[in-house]
Amino acid sequence: MILLAVHTLLLSVQTNRRFDTSFVRVWLLESLGPIERVVDLGIDGIGGVWHGYFALIGEHRENLKLHQENDAMRLELATRQEDALELARLRKLMDMRPSIGGNTVVTRIISRSPASGSQTVTIDKGSRSGIVKDSTILTTEGVVGRTITVGNDYSIVQLILDSQSAVGFIVRSSRKLGILKGTGAGSELALEYIDDDNEIKQGDELLTSGQDQIYPKGLSLGFVVYVGPRQGNFKTVRIRPSVNFGKLEEVLCMTERVPEVSIGQAP
């Protein structure tokens, strides 16, 4: 480009002034040649940088797309894994139906009571599904509680942990009877009104006695984890519930009372 301009200048000079321009031509070519090469290299470099810039933009967009696809696949995998876990829990509940007898319905817990001392949950089934007041709620591990309020499409369940809850029990090994009370806090239960606590020991399992006319006989309530010294008329006894209340999601509701069930029942 620069050489073209030089040639044009020389031709103009040669036309207007008649003298030998060969020396000037050679000098200009030798002087301006390196400059032109530098300019050409600069232009090529700028072009390369420009193309590289667009290449980086394209690569960034491709990486962003791959990240988004990867995140979507992770979410889908997590969802499928959660669905598989839920299906496994539901199958366990369905498998225990024959051993219970009567009519039952699988329900989901949709909320928990935040009130202090009150241990209740809300399930997504009500009278339309056959649930009535005092229906027994349980899992494969044992007793959860009973319905205390029933709407058309929801019910409120009082957990056996609730401070107002009282369940008649029988000690599996000794057949001693008593009342199991909720403490309203934490995950422990308390013994009350046991007719003789001298034989109770750590590891004993407590079952529903059926004598409270609410819970059918033979359902697991909890296990003795501590037996302390006597305080007043009773020993200090701590009971761990059979059910892990911190992980409740789906439960089984007995819509028909049966006097006795075989789950956890002593021979």
GIHU-V906847 format. One line per field, one symbol per residue. psi: psi as a letter, one per 20 degrees, with the letter a starting at -180 (. if undefined). Layout:
psi: ???
This chain:
psi: gghghggggghgghghpnrojgghggggghgighghhggghgghgggggghhghghgghghggggggghgghhgggghghghhggghgghhgghhighigraprpprqpirqpiqpipnqqprkqbhhjjprqjppprahhbpgbqphppagjrqppoqiiqijqppprppggikqqappqqiiqbkqrqpqkphojhiqrpiqppqphiiijgpqqjqpgaqpipoarpociqroppppqhpniikpgqrppoippqhpripjpq.
